[in-house]
Amino acid sequence: MRSRLELDLCDSKAVNAFFLAERPEFVFLAAAKVGGILANSTYPAEFIYDNLMLQSNIIDAAYREQTAKLLFLGSSCIYPSLLRSR
């Protein structure tokens, strides 16, 4: 496990070097750029881009280094645009 300062998951070369050096047998992918409703609505392209990059880099490196198992935990927050009273 590495902190964000130690390993930039959006950097494919850094991710590949990590997998080559560490050769993890199991990968639990729960990393993501997250924010609240305001952050997501203010910077939608940045959030989706960063998350797609880091997920793609990890999944690709795990495949290339023949990781035995990868568990990918995704999350989202969805709120209705209009609330209805019952």
PyMOL Python script that loads the backbone (N, CA, C, O; Angstrom):
from pymol import cmd

cmd.read_pdbstr("""\
ATOM      1  N   MET A   1       0.849  -1.174   0.000  1.00  0.00           N
ATOM      2  CA  MET A   1       0.000   0.000   0.000  1.00  0.00           C
ATOM      3  C   MET A   1       0.893   1.237   0.000  1.00  0.00           C
ATOM      4  O   MET A   1       1.892   1.301   0.717  1.00  0.00           O
ATOM      5  N   ARG A   2       0.522   2.193  -0.801  1.00  0.00           N
ATOM      6  CA  ARG A   2       1.274   3.438  -0.904  1.00  0.00           C
ATOM      7  C   ARG A   2       0.311   4.611  -0.784  1.00  0.00           C
ATOM      8  O   ARG A   2      -0.857   4.521  -1.164  1.00  0.00           O
ATOM      9  N   SER A   3       0.823   5.707  -0.252  1.00  0.00           N
ATOM     10  CA  SER A   3       0.001   6.919  -0.178  1.00  0.00           C
ATOM     11  C   SER A   3      -0.004   7.590  -1.541  1.00  0.00           C
ATOM     12  O   SER A   3       0.767   7.221  -2.427  1.00  0.00           O
ATOM     13  N   ARG A   4      -0.854   8.552  -1.701  1.00  0.00           N
ATOM     14  CA  ARG A   4      -0.949   9.324  -2.938  1.00  0.00           C
ATOM     15  C   ARG A   4       0.368  10.044  -3.234  1.00  0.00           C
ATOM     16  O   ARG A   4       0.744  10.210  -4.395  1.00  0.00           O
ATOM     17  N   LEU A   5       1.059  10.467  -2.184  1.00  0.00           N
ATOM     18  CA  LEU A   5       2.345  11.141  -2.366  1.00  0.00           C
ATOM     19  C   LEU A   5       3.438  10.171  -2.813  1.00  0.00           C
ATOM     20  O   LEU A   5       4.378  10.564  -3.504  1.00  0.00           O
ATOM     21  N   GLU A   6       3.314   8.917  -2.419  1.00  0.00           N
ATOM     22  CA  GLU A   6       4.317   7.909  -2.772  1.00  0.00           C
ATOM     23  C   GLU A   6       4.096   7.307  -4.149  1.00  0.00           C
ATOM     24  O   GLU A   6       5.055   6.916  -4.815  1.00  0.00           O
ATOM     25  N   LEU A   7       2.850   7.228  -4.582  1.00  0.00           N
ATOM     26  CA  LEU A   7       2.541   6.590  -5.868  1.00  0.00           C
ATOM     27  C   LEU A   7       1.352   7.298  -6.518  1.00  0.00           C
ATOM     28  O   LEU A   7       0.236   7.261  -6.001  1.00  0.00           O
ATOM     29  N   ASP A   8       1.604   7.934  -7.640  1.00  0.00           N
ATOM     30  CA  ASP A   8       0.552   8.612  -8.405  1.00  0.00           C
ATOM     31  C   ASP A   8      -0.097   7.578  -9.320  1.00  0.00           C
ATOM     32  O   ASP A   8       0.499   7.164 -10.314  1.00  0.00           O
ATOM     33  N   LEU A   9      -1.301   7.165  -8.990  1.00  0.00           N
ATOM     34  CA  LEU A   9      -1.989   6.115  -9.748  1.00  0.00           C
ATOM     35  C   LEU A   9      -2.407   6.557 -11.141  1.00  0.00           C
ATOM     36  O   LEU A   9      -2.764   5.723 -11.973  1.00  0.00           O
ATOM     37  N   CYS A  10      -2.367   7.860 -11.407  1.00  0.00           N
ATOM     38  CA  CYS A  10      -2.669   8.359 -12.754  1.00  0.00           C
ATOM     39  C   CYS A  10      -1.442   8.309 -13.663  1.00  0.00           C
ATOM     40  O   CYS A  10      -1.545   8.585 -14.858  1.00  0.00           O
ATOM     41  N   ASP A  11      -0.293   7.961 -13.110  1.00  0.00           N
ATOM     42  CA  ASP A  11       0.966   7.857 -13.852  1.00  0.00           C
ATOM     43  C   ASP A  11       1.205   6.390 -14.197  1.00  0.00           C
ATOM     44  O   ASP A  11       1.601   5.604 -13.336  1.00  0.00           O
ATOM     45  N   SER A  12       0.968   6.023 -15.442  1.00  0.00           N
ATOM     46  CA  SER A  12       1.058   4.606 -15.834  1.00  0.00           C
ATOM     47  C   SER A  12       2.457   4.036 -15.629  1.00  0.00           C
ATOM     48  O   SER A  12       2.597   2.876 -15.242  1.00  0.00           O
ATOM     49  N   LYS A  13       3.494   4.832 -15.883  1.00  0.00           N
ATOM     50  CA  LYS A  13       4.869   4.341 -15.674  1.00  0.00           C
ATOM     51  C   LYS A  13       5.124   4.031 -14.201  1.00  0.00           C
ATOM     52  O   LYS A  13       5.751   3.024 -13.875  1.00  0.00           O
ATOM     53  N   ALA A  14       4.642   4.887 -13.323  1.00  0.00           N
ATOM     54  CA  ALA A  14       4.817   4.668 -11.886  1.00  0.00           C
ATOM     55  C   ALA A  14       4.041   3.439 -11.420  1.00  0.00           C
ATOM     56  O   ALA A  14       4.543   2.654 -10.616  1.00  0.00           O
ATOM     57  N   VAL A  15       2.831   3.275 -11.918  1.00  0.00           N
ATOM     58  CA  VAL A  15       2.017   2.111 -11.550  1.00  0.00           C
ATOM     59  C   VAL A  15       2.665   0.827 -12.064  1.00  0.00           C
ATOM     60  O   VAL A  15       2.734  -0.167 -11.340  1.00  0.00           O
ATOM     61  N   ASN A  16       3.140   0.844 -13.306  1.00  0.00           N
ATOM     62  CA  ASN A  16       3.795  -0.339 -13.862  1.00  0.00           C
ATOM     63  C   ASN A  16       5.053  -0.696 -13.075  1.00  0.00           C
ATOM     64  O   ASN A  16       5.307  -1.872 -12.813  1.00  0.00           O
ATOM     65  N   ALA A  17       5.844   0.311 -12.696  1.00  0.00           N
ATOM     66  CA  ALA A  17       7.057   0.068 -11.918  1.00  0.00           C
ATOM     67  C   ALA A  17       6.710  -0.520 -10.548  1.00  0.00           C
ATOM     68  O   ALA A  17       7.396  -1.421 -10.066  1.00  0.00           O
ATOM     69  N   PHE A  18       5.655  -0.013  -9.929  1.00  0.00           N
ATOM     70  CA  PHE A  18       5.215  -0.547  -8.637  1.00  0.00           C
ATOM     71  C   PHE A  18       4.836  -2.019  -8.766  1.00  0.00           C
ATOM     72  O   PHE A  18       5.270  -2.844  -7.962  1.00  0.00           O
ATOM     73  N   PHE A  19       4.032  -2.352  -9.768  1.00  0.00           N
ATOM     74  CA  PHE A  19       3.602  -3.745  -9.944  1.00  0.00           C
ATOM     75  C   PHE A  19       4.777  -4.655 -10.281  1.00  0.00           C
ATOM     76  O   PHE A  19       4.826  -5.796  -9.821  1.00  0.00           O
ATOM     77  N   LEU A  20       5.701  -4.177 -11.059  1.00  0.00           N
ATOM     78  CA  LEU A  20       6.876  -4.964 -11.418  1.00  0.00           C
ATOM     79  C   LEU A  20       7.732  -5.247 -10.177  1.00  0.00           C
ATOM     80  O   LEU A  20       8.222  -6.362 -10.001  1.00  0.00           O
ATOM     81  N   ALA A  21       7.907  -4.244  -9.327  1.00  0.00           N
ATOM     82  CA  ALA A  21       8.723  -4.401  -8.121  1.00  0.00           C
ATOM     83  C   ALA A  21       8.025  -5.215  -7.036  1.00  0.00           C
ATOM     84  O   ALA A  21       8.655  -6.051  -6.387  1.00  0.00           O
ATOM     85  N   GLU A  22       6.746  -4.982  -6.836  1.00  0.00           N
ATOM     86  CA  GLU A  22       6.018  -5.600  -5.719  1.00  0.00           C
ATOM     87  C   GLU A  22       5.363  -6.938  -6.060  1.00  0.00           C
ATOM     88  O   GLU A  22       5.205  -7.794  -5.189  1.00  0.00           O
ATOM     89  N   ARG A  23       4.986  -7.117  -7.314  1.00  0.00           N
ATOM     90  CA  ARG A  23       4.324  -8.349  -7.768  1.00  0.00           C
ATOM     91  C   ARG A  23       3.189  -8.782  -6.825  1.00  0.00           C
ATOM     92  O   ARG A  23       3.226  -9.882  -6.274  1.00  0.00           O
ATOM     93  N   PRO A  24       2.188  -7.920  -6.642  1.00  0.00           N
ATOM     94  CA  PRO A  24       1.113  -8.298  -5.703  1.00  0.00           C
ATOM     95  C   PRO A  24       0.300  -9.483  -6.231  1.00  0.00           C
ATOM     96  O   PRO A  24      -0.002  -9.572  -7.421  1.00  0.00           O
ATOM     97  N   GLU A  25      -0.040 -10.378  -5.322  1.00  0.00           N
ATOM     98  CA  GLU A  25      -0.870 -11.519  -5.690  1.00  0.00           C
ATOM     99  C   GLU A  25      -2.342 -11.121  -5.740  1.00  0.00           C
ATOM    100  O   GLU A  25      -3.102 -11.606  -6.578  1.00  0.00           O
ATOM    101  N   PHE A  26      -2.727 -10.232  -4.832  1.00  0.00           N
ATOM    102  CA  PHE A  26      -4.103  -9.748  -4.749  1.00  0.00           C
ATOM    103  C   PHE A  26      -4.109  -8.228  -4.797  1.00  0.00           C
ATOM    104  O   PHE A  26      -3.250  -7.584  -4.195  1.00  0.00           O
ATOM    105  N   VAL A  27      -5.070  -7.652  -5.508  1.00  0.00           N
ATOM    106  CA  VAL A  27      -5.225  -6.199  -5.585  1.00  0.00           C
ATOM    107  C   VAL A  27      -6.655  -5.854  -5.196  1.00  0.00           C
ATOM    108  O   VAL A  27      -7.608  -6.408  -5.743  1.00  0.00           O
ATOM    109  N   PHE A  28      -6.795  -4.941  -4.255  1.00  0.00           N
ATOM    110  CA  PHE A  28      -8.087  -4.430  -3.832  1.00  0.00           C
ATOM    111  C   PHE A  28      -8.140  -2.977  -4.280  1.00  0.00           C
ATOM    112  O   PHE A  28      -7.531  -2.109  -3.655  1.00  0.00           O
ATOM    113  N   LEU A  29      -8.857  -2.714  -5.345  1.00  0.00           N
ATOM    114  CA  LEU A  29      -8.904  -1.379  -5.949  1.00  0.00           C
ATOM    115  C   LEU A  29     -10.090  -0.596  -5.396  1.00  0.00           C
ATOM    116  O   LEU A  29     -11.235  -0.792  -5.803  1.00  0.00           O
ATOM    117  N   ALA A  30      -9.783   0.291  -4.463  1.00  0.00           N
ATOM    118  CA  ALA A  30     -10.806   1.163  -3.875  1.00  0.00           C
ATOM    119  C   ALA A  30     -10.406   2.629  -4.019  1.00  0.00           C
ATOM    120  O   ALA A  30     -11.071   3.514  -3.480  1.00  0.00           O
ATOM    121  N   ALA A  31      -9.329   2.881  -4.740  1.00  0.00           N
ATOM    122  CA  ALA A  31      -8.834   4.248  -4.912  1.00  0.00           C
ATOM    123  C   ALA A  31      -9.730   5.016  -5.870  1.00  0.00           C
ATOM    124  O   ALA A  31     -10.240   4.460  -6.843  1.00  0.00           O
ATOM    125  N   ALA A  32      -9.916   6.291  -5.585  1.00  0.00           N
ATOM    126  CA  ALA A  32     -10.716   7.142  -6.465  1.00  0.00           C
ATOM    127  C   ALA A  32     -10.551   8.594  -6.055  1.00  0.00           C
ATOM    128  O   ALA A  32     -10.239   8.904  -4.906  1.00  0.00           O
ATOM    129  N   LYS A  33     -10.766   9.465  -7.010  1.00  0.00           N
ATOM    130  CA  LYS A  33     -10.881  10.889  -6.696  1.00  0.00           C
ATOM    131  C   LYS A  33     -12.340  11.105  -6.339  1.00  0.00           C
ATOM    132  O   LYS A  33     -13.229  10.817  -7.140  1.00  0.00           O
ATOM    133  N   VAL A  34     -12.586  11.604  -5.151  1.00  0.00           N
ATOM    134  CA  VAL A  34     -13.962  11.775  -4.682  1.00  0.00           C
ATOM    135  C   VAL A  34     -14.177  13.196  -4.179  1.00  0.00           C
ATOM    136  O   VAL A  34     -13.234  13.904  -3.825  1.00  0.00           O
ATOM    137  N   GLY A  35     -15.423  13.582  -4.161  1.00  0.00           N
ATOM    138  CA  GLY A  35     -15.815  14.891  -3.659  1.00  0.00           C
ATOM    139  C   GLY A  35     -17.291  14.817  -3.307  1.00  0.00           C
ATOM    140  O   GLY A  35     -17.877  13.735  -3.289  1.00  0.00           O
ATOM    141  N   GLY A  36     -17.857  15.902  -3.044  1.00  0.00           N
ATOM    142  CA  GLY A  36     -19.285  15.940  -2.769  1.00  0.00           C
ATOM    143  C   GLY A  36     -20.061  16.317  -4.016  1.00  0.00           C
ATOM    144  O   GLY A  36     -19.510  16.356  -5.117  1.00  0.00           O
ATOM    145  N   ILE A  37     -21.308  16.586  -3.840  1.00  0.00           N
ATOM    146  CA  ILE A  37     -22.169  16.946  -4.964  1.00  0.00           C
ATOM    147  C   ILE A  37     -21.642  18.202  -5.664  1.00  0.00           C
ATOM    148  O   ILE A  37     -21.595  18.250  -6.893  1.00  0.00           O
ATOM    149  N   LEU A  38     -21.250  19.203  -4.901  1.00  0.00           N
ATOM    150  CA  LEU A  38     -20.753  20.441  -5.493  1.00  0.00           C
ATOM    151  C   LEU A  38     -19.461  20.204  -6.274  1.00  0.00           C
ATOM    152  O   LEU A  38     -19.318  20.705  -7.390  1.00  0.00           O
ATOM    153  N   ALA A  39     -18.534  19.461  -5.714  1.00  0.00           N
ATOM    154  CA  ALA A  39     -17.265  19.186  -6.405  1.00  0.00           C
ATOM    155  C   ALA A  39     -17.506  18.411  -7.696  1.00  0.00           C
ATOM    156  O   ALA A  39     -16.924  18.727  -8.733  1.00  0.00           O
ATOM    157  N   ASN A  40     -18.359  17.404  -7.630  1.00  0.00           N
ATOM    158  CA  ASN A  40     -18.655  16.602  -8.820  1.00  0.00           C
ATOM    159  C   ASN A  40     -19.346  17.416  -9.906  1.00  0.00           C
ATOM    160  O   ASN A  40     -19.059  17.239 -11.089  1.00  0.00           O
ATOM    161  N   SER A  41     -20.239  18.291  -9.521  1.00  0.00           N
ATOM    162  CA  SER A  41     -20.938  19.090 -10.529  1.00  0.00           C
ATOM    163  C   SER A  41     -20.081  20.250 -11.048  1.00  0.00           C
ATOM    164  O   SER A  41     -20.294  20.728 -12.163  1.00  0.00           O
ATOM    165  N   THR A  42     -19.118  20.701 -10.246  1.00  0.00           N
ATOM    166  CA  THR A  42     -18.239  21.788 -10.663  1.00  0.00           C
ATOM    167  C   THR A  42     -17.116  21.299 -11.575  1.00  0.00           C
ATOM    168  O   THR A  42     -16.729  21.992 -12.516  1.00  0.00           O
ATOM    169  N   TYR A  43     -16.596  20.110 -11.296  1.00  0.00           N
ATOM    170  CA  TYR A  43     -15.455  19.562 -12.048  1.00  0.00           C
ATOM    171  C   TYR A  43     -15.752  18.160 -12.587  1.00  0.00           C
ATOM    172  O   TYR A  43     -14.995  17.232 -12.304  1.00  0.00           O
ATOM    173  N   PRO A  44     -16.817  17.983 -13.347  1.00  0.00           N
ATOM    174  CA  PRO A  44     -17.189  16.627 -13.770  1.00  0.00           C
ATOM    175  C   PRO A  44     -16.143  15.954 -14.659  1.00  0.00           C
ATOM    176  O   PRO A  44     -15.892  14.758 -14.517  1.00  0.00           O
ATOM    177  N   ALA A  45     -15.539  16.702 -15.564  1.00  0.00           N
ATOM    178  CA  ALA A  45     -14.557  16.100 -16.476  1.00  0.00           C
ATOM    179  C   ALA A  45     -13.300  15.680 -15.726  1.00  0.00           C
ATOM    180  O   ALA A  45     -12.739  14.621 -16.008  1.00  0.00           O
ATOM    181  N   GLU A  46     -12.853  16.486 -14.781  1.00  0.00           N
ATOM    182  CA  GLU A  46     -11.656  16.153 -14.017  1.00  0.00           C
ATOM    183  C   GLU A  46     -11.867  14.885 -13.194  1.00  0.00           C
ATOM    184  O   GLU A  46     -10.980  14.034 -13.119  1.00  0.00           O
ATOM    185  N   PHE A  47     -13.032  14.762 -12.582  1.00  0.00           N
ATOM    186  CA  PHE A  47     -13.311  13.583 -11.759  1.00  0.00           C
ATOM    187  C   PHE A  47     -13.349  12.322 -12.620  1.00  0.00           C
ATOM    188  O   PHE A  47     -12.709  11.330 -12.273  1.00  0.00           O
ATOM    189  N   ILE A  48     -14.066  12.337 -13.705  1.00  0.00           N
ATOM    190  CA  ILE A  48     -14.173  11.135 -14.535  1.00  0.00           C
ATOM    191  C   ILE A  48     -12.829  10.794 -15.169  1.00  0.00           C
ATOM    192  O   ILE A  48     -12.470   9.620 -15.256  1.00  0.00           O
ATOM    193  N   TYR A  49     -12.082  11.803 -15.611  1.00  0.00           N
ATOM    194  CA  TYR A  49     -10.783  11.550 -16.237  1.00  0.00           C
ATOM    195  C   TYR A  49      -9.811  10.909 -15.243  1.00  0.00           C
ATOM    196  O   TYR A  49      -9.216   9.871 -15.530  1.00  0.00           O
ATOM    197  N   ASP A  50      -9.659  11.532 -14.083  1.00  0.00           N
ATOM    198  CA  ASP A  50      -8.723  10.991 -13.086  1.00  0.00           C
ATOM    199  C   ASP A  50      -9.112   9.578 -12.669  1.00  0.00           C
ATOM    200  O   ASP A  50      -8.249   8.709 -12.551  1.00  0.00           O
ATOM    201  N   ASN A  51     -10.382   9.344 -12.448  1.00  0.00           N
ATOM    202  CA  ASN A  51     -10.817   8.014 -12.027  1.00  0.00           C
ATOM    203  C   ASN A  51     -10.633   6.973 -13.124  1.00  0.00           C
ATOM    204  O   ASN A  51     -10.220   5.847 -12.844  1.00  0.00           O
ATOM    205  N   LEU A  52     -10.933   7.331 -14.361  1.00  0.00           N
ATOM    206  CA  LEU A  52     -10.702   6.391 -15.459  1.00  0.00           C
ATOM    207  C   LEU A  52      -9.218   6.086 -15.630  1.00  0.00           C
ATOM    208  O   LEU A  52      -8.848   4.940 -15.885  1.00  0.00           O
ATOM    209  N   MET A  53      -8.371   7.094 -15.494  1.00  0.00           N
ATOM    210  CA  MET A  53      -6.933   6.888 -15.641  1.00  0.00           C
ATOM    211  C   MET A  53      -6.387   5.961 -14.571  1.00  0.00           C
ATOM    212  O   MET A  53      -5.707   4.984 -14.887  1.00  0.00           O
ATOM    213  N   LEU A  54      -6.672   6.249 -13.321  1.00  0.00           N
ATOM    214  CA  LEU A  54      -6.098   5.423 -12.262  1.00  0.00           C
ATOM    215  C   LEU A  54      -6.654   4.006 -12.299  1.00  0.00           C
ATOM    216  O   LEU A  54      -5.915   3.052 -12.058  1.00  0.00           O
ATOM    217  N   GLN A  55      -7.940   3.850 -12.596  1.00  0.00           N
ATOM    218  CA  GLN A  55      -8.511   2.505 -12.691  1.00  0.00           C
ATOM    219  C   GLN A  55      -7.903   1.737 -13.856  1.00  0.00           C
ATOM    220  O   GLN A  55      -7.545   0.568 -13.709  1.00  0.00           O
ATOM    221  N   SER A  56      -7.785   2.375 -14.999  1.00  0.00           N
ATOM    222  CA  SER A  56      -7.202   1.721 -16.171  1.00  0.00           C
ATOM    223  C   SER A  56      -5.755   1.328 -15.922  1.00  0.00           C
ATOM    224  O   SER A  56      -5.340   0.229 -16.290  1.00  0.00           O
ATOM    225  N   ASN A  57      -4.989   2.205 -15.308  1.00  0.00           N
ATOM    226  CA  ASN A  57      -3.586   1.912 -15.033  1.00  0.00           C
ATOM    227  C   ASN A  57      -3.436   0.710 -14.109  1.00  0.00           C
ATOM    228  O   ASN A  57      -2.595  -0.155 -14.353  1.00  0.00           O
ATOM    229  N   ILE A  58      -4.230   0.648 -13.067  1.00  0.00           N
ATOM    230  CA  ILE A  58      -4.129  -0.455 -12.116  1.00  0.00           C
ATOM    231  C   ILE A  58      -4.606  -1.759 -12.741  1.00  0.00           C
ATOM    232  O   ILE A  58      -3.944  -2.788 -12.607  1.00  0.00           O
ATOM    233  N   ILE A  59      -5.734  -1.727 -13.416  1.00  0.00           N
ATOM    234  CA  ILE A  59      -6.263  -2.953 -14.040  1.00  0.00           C
ATOM    235  C   ILE A  59      -5.294  -3.480 -15.088  1.00  0.00           C
ATOM    236  O   ILE A  59      -5.058  -4.686 -15.159  1.00  0.00           O
ATOM    237  N   ASP A  60      -4.732  -2.594 -15.900  1.00  0.00           N
ATOM    238  CA  ASP A  60      -3.778  -3.009 -16.926  1.00  0.00           C
ATOM    239  C   ASP A  60      -2.510  -3.592 -16.302  1.00  0.00           C
ATOM    240  O   ASP A  60      -2.032  -4.638 -16.741  1.00  0.00           O
ATOM    241  N   ALA A  61      -1.967  -2.932 -15.293  1.00  0.00           N
ATOM    242  CA  ALA A  61      -0.747  -3.428 -14.648  1.00  0.00           C
ATOM    243  C   ALA A  61      -1.003  -4.773 -13.968  1.00  0.00           C
ATOM    244  O   ALA A  61      -0.156  -5.664 -14.018  1.00  0.00           O
ATOM    245  N   ALA A  62      -2.158  -4.922 -13.337  1.00  0.00           N
ATOM    246  CA  ALA A  62      -2.490  -6.194 -12.694  1.00  0.00           C
ATOM    247  C   ALA A  62      -2.577  -7.316 -13.736  1.00  0.00           C
ATOM    248  O   ALA A  62      -2.122  -8.434 -13.493  1.00  0.00           O
ATOM    249  N   TYR A  63      -3.156  -7.012 -14.878  1.00  0.00           N
ATOM    250  CA  TYR A  63      -3.245  -7.994 -15.960  1.00  0.00           C
ATOM    251  C   TYR A  63      -1.849  -8.350 -16.487  1.00  0.00           C
ATOM    252  O   TYR A  63      -1.519  -9.525 -16.648  1.00  0.00           O
ATOM    253  N   ARG A  64      -1.047  -7.338 -16.747  1.00  0.00           N
ATOM    254  CA  ARG A  64       0.295  -7.562 -17.309  1.00  0.00           C
ATOM    255  C   ARG A  64       1.194  -8.357 -16.370  1.00  0.00           C
ATOM    256  O   ARG A  64       1.992  -9.183 -16.814  1.00  0.00           O
ATOM    257  N   GLU A  65       1.062  -8.106 -15.072  1.00  0.00           N
ATOM    258  CA  GLU A  65       1.896  -8.804 -14.089  1.00  0.00           C
ATOM    259  C   GLU A  65       1.238 -10.069 -13.565  1.00  0.00           C
ATOM    260  O   GLU A  65       1.715 -10.677 -12.607  1.00  0.00           O
ATOM    261  N   GLN A  66       0.142 -10.461 -14.197  1.00  0.00           N
ATOM    262  CA  GLN A  66      -0.563 -11.717 -13.897  1.00  0.00           C
ATOM    263  C   GLN A  66      -0.965 -11.826 -12.419  1.00  0.00           C
ATOM    264  O   GLN A  66      -0.760 -12.854 -11.772  1.00  0.00           O
ATOM    265  N   THR A  67      -1.539 -10.744 -11.916  1.00  0.00           N
ATOM    266  CA  THR A  67      -2.072 -10.750 -10.562  1.00  0.00           C
ATOM    267  C   THR A  67      -3.165 -11.814 -10.467  1.00  0.00           C
ATOM    268  O   THR A  67      -4.012 -11.921 -11.353  1.00  0.00           O
ATOM    269  N   ALA A  68      -3.141 -12.596  -9.395  1.00  0.00           N
ATOM    270  CA  ALA A  68      -4.085 -13.702  -9.250  1.00  0.00           C
ATOM    271  C   ALA A  68      -5.534 -13.228  -9.159  1.00  0.00           C
ATOM    272  O   ALA A  68      -6.415 -13.793  -9.806  1.00  0.00           O
ATOM    273  N   LYS A  69      -5.778 -12.201  -8.365  1.00  0.00           N
ATOM    274  CA  LYS A  69      -7.143 -11.704  -8.164  1.00  0.00           C
ATOM    275  C   LYS A  69      -7.139 -10.192  -8.046  1.00  0.00           C
ATOM    276  O   LYS A  69      -6.238  -9.600  -7.452  1.00  0.00           O
ATOM    277  N   LEU A  70      -8.158  -9.581  -8.623  1.00  0.00           N
ATOM    278  CA  LEU A  70      -8.360  -8.146  -8.508  1.00  0.00           C
ATOM    279  C   LEU A  70      -9.800  -7.907  -8.090  1.00  0.00           C
ATOM    280  O   LEU A  70     -10.730  -8.371  -8.751  1.00  0.00           O
ATOM    281  N   LEU A  71      -9.981  -7.194  -7.010  1.00  0.00           N
ATOM    282  CA  LEU A  71     -11.310  -6.811  -6.549  1.00  0.00           C
ATOM    283  C   LEU A  71     -11.453  -5.314  -6.766  1.00  0.00           C
ATOM    284  O   LEU A  71     -10.728  -4.522  -6.164  1.00  0.00           O
ATOM    285  N   PHE A  72     -12.382  -4.929  -7.620  1.00  0.00           N
ATOM    286  CA  PHE A  72     -12.585  -3.521  -7.976  1.00  0.00           C
ATOM    287  C   PHE A  72     -13.852  -3.044  -7.292  1.00  0.00           C
ATOM    288  O   PHE A  72     -14.951  -3.492  -7.619  1.00  0.00           O
ATOM    289  N   LEU A  73     -13.695  -2.130  -6.339  1.00  0.00           N
ATOM    290  CA  LEU A  73     -14.825  -1.573  -5.607  1.00  0.00           C
ATOM    291  C   LEU A  73     -15.165  -0.219  -6.215  1.00  0.00           C
ATOM    292  O   LEU A  73     -14.364   0.712  -6.136  1.00  0.00           O
ATOM    293  N   GLY A  74     -16.314  -0.101  -6.805  1.00  0.00           N
ATOM    294  CA  GLY A  74     -16.758   1.159  -7.378  1.00  0.00           C
ATOM    295  C   GLY A  74     -17.787   1.795  -6.465  1.00  0.00           C
ATOM    296  O   GLY A  74     -18.470   1.108  -5.706  1.00  0.00           O
ATOM    297  N   SER A  75     -17.890   3.091  -6.542  1.00  0.00           N
ATOM    298  CA  SER A  75     -18.912   3.769  -5.753  1.00  0.00           C
ATOM    299  C   SER A  75     -19.462   4.939  -6.543  1.00  0.00           C
ATOM    300  O   SER A  75     -18.846   5.422  -7.494  1.00  0.00           O
ATOM    301  N   SER A  76     -20.607   5.368  -6.135  1.00  0.00           N
ATOM    302  CA  SER A  76     -21.202   6.548  -6.742  1.00  0.00           C
ATOM    303  C   SER A  76     -22.186   7.151  -5.747  1.00  0.00           C
ATOM    304  O   SER A  76     -22.645   6.488  -4.817  1.00  0.00           O
ATOM    305  N   CYS A  77     -22.486   8.390  -5.962  1.00  0.00           N
ATOM    306  CA  CYS A  77     -23.528   9.015  -5.164  1.00  0.00           C
ATOM    307  C   CYS A  77     -24.544   9.588  -6.147  1.00  0.00           C
ATOM    308  O   CYS A  77     -24.200  10.359  -7.043  1.00  0.00           O
ATOM    309  N   ILE A  78     -25.766   9.206  -5.966  1.00  0.00           N
ATOM    310  CA  ILE A  78     -26.826   9.631  -6.869  1.00  0.00           C
ATOM    311  C   ILE A  78     -27.954  10.212  -6.033  1.00  0.00           C
ATOM    312  O   ILE A  78     -28.438   9.595  -5.083  1.00  0.00           O
ATOM    313  N   TYR A  79     -28.348  11.387  -6.406  1.00  0.00           N
ATOM    314  CA  TYR A  79     -29.435  12.054  -5.707  1.00  0.00           C
ATOM    315  C   TYR A  79     -30.475  12.455  -6.745  1.00  0.00           C
ATOM    316  O   TYR A  79     -30.118  12.871  -7.847  1.00  0.00           O
ATOM    317  N   PRO A  80     -31.743  12.339  -6.410  1.00  0.00           N
ATOM    318  CA  PRO A  80     -32.762  12.743  -7.372  1.00  0.00           C
ATOM    319  C   PRO A  80     -32.727  14.241  -7.616  1.00  0.00           C
ATOM    320  O   PRO A  80     -32.479  15.026  -6.701  1.00  0.00           O
ATOM    321  N   SER A  81     -32.979  14.630  -8.866  1.00  0.00           N
ATOM    322  CA  SER A  81     -32.981  16.055  -9.173  1.00  0.00           C
ATOM    323  C   SER A  81     -34.222  16.737  -8.616  1.00  0.00           C
ATOM    324  O   SER A  81     -34.180  17.917  -8.268  1.00  0.00           O
ATOM    325  N   LEU A  82     -35.303  16.016  -8.532  1.00  0.00           N
ATOM    326  CA  LEU A  82     -36.541  16.563  -7.973  1.00  0.00           C
ATOM    327  C   LEU A  82     -37.050  15.612  -6.897  1.00  0.00           C
ATOM    328  O   LEU A  82     -37.151  14.404  -7.115  1.00  0.00           O
ATOM    329  N   LEU A  83     -37.364  16.166  -5.748  1.00  0.00           N
ATOM    330  CA  LEU A  83     -37.938  15.353  -4.689  1.00  0.00           C
ATOM    331  C   LEU A  83     -39.453  15.444  -4.763  1.00  0.00           C
ATOM    332  O   LEU A  83     -40.020  16.528  -4.899  1.00  0.00           O
ATOM    333  N   ARG A  84     -40.079  14.318  -4.673  1.00  0.00           N
ATOM    334  CA  ARG A  84     -41.554  14.271  -4.706  1.00  0.00           C
ATOM    335  C   ARG A  84     -42.083  13.975  -3.316  1.00  0.00           C
ATOM    336  O   ARG A  84     -41.511  13.166  -2.586  1.00  0.00           O
ATOM    337  N   SER A  85     -43.156  14.620  -2.957  1.00  0.00           N
ATOM    338  CA  SER A  85     -43.794  14.278  -1.695  1.00  0.00           C
ATOM    339  C   SER A  85     -44.860  13.237  -1.939  1.00  0.00           C
ATOM    340  O   SER A  85     -45.528  13.213  -2.972  1.00  0.00           O
ATOM    341  N   ARG A  86     -44.988  12.399  -0.968  1.00  0.00           N
ATOM    342  CA  ARG A  86     -45.976  11.305  -1.106  1.00  0.00           C
ATOM    343  C   ARG A  86     -47.235  11.614  -0.379  1.00  0.00           C
ATOM    344  O   ARG A  86     -48.167  10.809  -0.388  1.00  0.00           O
TER     345      ARG A  86
END
""", "prot")
cmd.dss("prot")
cmd.show_as("cartoon", "prot")
cmd.util.cbc("prot")
cmd.orient("prot")
